[in-house]
Amino acid sequence: MQKQTNSASELRRIGAAEAFCDARLALGRVTIVLEDLVKETGLSAIAAKRQLSRLRGKVVRVSPRQPFYLIVSPEHRSMSAPPTNWWLQDYFHWLGRPYYLALQSAASSFGSNPQALQVTQVMTNRPCRTIKVGRIQVRFFVKRGIERTPTQQPAGAVAPLLVSTPEATAYDLVRYATSIGGIERAAETIRPLLPLLRSRELRRVLDAENEPAVAQRLGFVIEACRNKSLAKVVRAWLPDELTPVTLSPAKGKHDNLPLVKRWQVFNNSSELNV
């Protein structure tokens, strides 16, 4: 008898998941957590999953292992997923982990787009598998002490989103250069950002990160991009005595390389010079 009652109750809720999706979209939200759907509709977890699975094309799961779904509105059907910036905050709030839009993706939000980027780059505090949903791909980078990195909300964002500040973005581009195509590509992305960098905020980032070797490379890159005032800010932050470093750590030994004394940087780039 109880089984029949439950079946009748489920029948009365046919279409509940789709109605829930439509209500979310009407509020400008494109994410669904299975637990919230169950709580709101009274569906069982199994019934809720079944209804969502029938909404193919309209609902997509972020990961087969996670009960977190995205609602795909008609204008995003060609991508089979809504833009990453629309759901990233909700996703990390659900995970309970810190994050921010980083590196070339952050630079792009500030207008620096030297090369078309096919992957969204996100910083978080521990390893996370790359997400591929529809035609969207999200790659994660790990930073310990991520809470020290200054972030901001981008102007005109459709949904809440944390993005590293221009100063923090420039710093990260140098720190993670070997993972994003090399120091030359990092410099190419930093150059259009330089007019946005503020001296006080740059010092704040240098204080927070406190990595002289990275600061040496950043100062070199800024000077190579012909911004002497910001280069002076970095050099003033650095100690008087510096340990020599190579500009690109991934390019091996520094034998016979020119040493730029001001930064104590062995220049192993064929494209960057001060």
N, C-alpha and C positions, 0 to 999 in steps of 0.2 A: 504493500500500500504506500509505504514511504517512497519507494522507487518511482511509483506512478506519479506521486505528488511532485517529486523532484523533476521528472520529465515534463510534466505539464507546466511547471514553473519555468523551465528552460525554454519551452516552446513560446511562452508569453514574452520572452526576452530576445526572440529572433530579431536580428538587426540592431541589437543594443550596442555592439562594438562600432558599427558604422555610424550610428547616431552620436556616439561618444567622440568619434573622430571628427565629425562635422562640427560638433560643438567646440572642440579644441581649435579647429581651423578658424572658426568664427571669432575666437579670442586672439587669433594671431599666433597660436602655439602649434608646433609641428612635431611634438614628441608625445609618446605614450609609454608609461611604465605599467607593466602588466598588473602589478599590485593595485595601482590606482584604478585601472579599468574594472577589476574585480570588485573593489570596494564601492565604486560608483554605481555599477550596474546590477550587482548581486549575482553575476555569473560566477560559476566555478572557474578555477584556473584553467581546467581542461577545456571547458566550453568557450572561455574567452580566447584561448589560443586557436581553437578551431575557427571561431568567427573571424579572427584577424587573418588567418591563413587563407580564408576565402576572399579577402580584400586585396588580392594580388594586383599590383599596379598602383594601388592607393595607399597601401601600408607595406613597409619594408623593415626587416629586422636589422639592427646595427651589427649584431654578431649572433651566430647560431647558439652561442653559450650564454647570452645575456637576454633577459626579458625586457629589453628596451627597444622601442619601435619608433619609426619615423613615418609621418603622414606626408604623402606625396601629392601635392595639389596639381591640377592639370598643367599649369605652366612649367612644372618641373618634371613632367613625365619623361621627357627626352633624356634627362639625366638619371632617371629612376631613383632620385633622392632629392630632398631639398638642399640648398647650399649649406655647407658646413657651418658657416657663421650663424646660421639660424638656430642651430641645435646644440652647439658645442657647450655652452654654459649649462644647459639643462642636463646634458650627459655627464659632465664632471660633478655637478651638484648631486646627481644620483649616485655616482661612484664615491662621493665623499672625498675627493682628492683635489689638490690645487692644480692649476693649469694656467697657461696664457698662450695666445696666438703669438708665434715667434718667428725669428729669422727672416727668410725672404717673404713669408706670408705676412708677417707684421710690417715689413718694409713696404710691401705692396699696398697695405692699408693706408700708408702715408704718401703714396704716389710714386714710390720707387719700383719700377717694373722693367729693369734692363733686359730680362728674359722671361718668356712665358713660363709660368710655374704650373705644373700638372698635379702637384701634391700639396695639400695643406700641411704646414709644419706647426706642431704644437709642442710646447714644453710642459713637462710634468715632473713628478718627484720620484718616480720609479718606472722600471721598464714596462712597456705596454705594446702589445702586438699592433702592427699596422692594420687600420680599418679600411676595408674596401666594401663600399655599399653603392650599388649602381655604378655610375661612372666616376664616383667620388672616391678619393683615396686620402687618408689622413695618416701622416707619419709622426711618430712621437720621439722626442728627445728628452733625455733625463738630466735634471739639474738638482743637486743637493743644495739645500738652503734656498729653494725657489721662492720662499716667502719674502726674501730680501729684495727681489727684483721689482723695481717700480713698474706699475702697469697703469693703464688708463682705458676708458671707454671710448671707442672710436666715434667720431661725430657722424650722425645720421644712421647709426646702426639699426637694423630691423629688429634685432633682439639683443638682450644684454650680452656683452662679450668683453673679456679681458685681453688686452693687447699690450705687449711690452712697449714702454715709452721709446721715442726715437733714440735716446741715449743708450738705453738698455739693449735696444735692437742692434745698434752699431757694435756694442760690446760683444753680444752673443754671436754676431756674424763672424767676428774674428776668432772667438773662442771655439766655435764649432766649424771653422772654415774647412777643415779636412773632410767633414761629413756632408758638405753642401757644394762640393765642386772645386774647392781650393781657395787659397788666399786671394787670387786674382778675381775670382767671382765674388768673393765677399767684398772686396774693394769696389768692384763695379756696382754693387748694390748700395754700399755706404755712401758713395759720392753724391747721389741725388738727395740723401738724407741730411747732409751736413748743414744746409741752411736752417734746418729745424732744430738742431742741437743747441742746447743752452749750457753755458759754462757751469753754472751751479748744479744743474741736474747731472751733468757729466761727472763732476766730482762726487756727487752722491752715489752714482753707480760704481765708480772706482772704489770708494770707501766700502760699499756694501760687498762687492766681490773680492776685493783685496787680493788680487793675483797679479803681481808685478810683471811676470812674463807675458801675460795676455795684454796688459796695459802697454808694455813696450811695443808689441806688435801693432796694437791699435794706434798708438802715437805715430808709428812709422807710416801706417796706412793713411792716417789723416793728413800727415805732412805730404805724402806722395800724391794725395788728392788736392794739394795746394791750399789747405786751410791752416795758415800759420797760427792764428789765434787759438783755435781749439787744440792744435798740437802743443802749444805752450801750456795749456791747462793740464794736459796729460803729463808733460815733462815735469811740471811743478809738483804734481802729485807723487811722482816716482822718487825713490831715494837717490842720493847722490851716487852711491856705488851700486852698479847694476851687474847682474850675472848675465853674460852673453847668451843669446838665444838665436835660433834660426827663425826666419820669418815664417816659413812653412814647416812645421814639425814633421810632416809626412815625407819630406823630400830628402831624408837621409843626412849624411855627414856634412860638416861645414868646412872641410878642408878646401883651401884655395878660394873660399868665398870672400867677397868684400865685406868688411865690418863697418857698419855705420855707427860711429862712436857715440853720437848724440843719444842714440837709442840702445846701443850695444846689441844691435841686431845684425846677424849674418844674412845678407840679402841673397836668398836662393830663388828669387823670382826673376824671370826674364822680362816681365812687364812693368814692375813697380820700381820706381827709383825716387830718391829724395835729393 
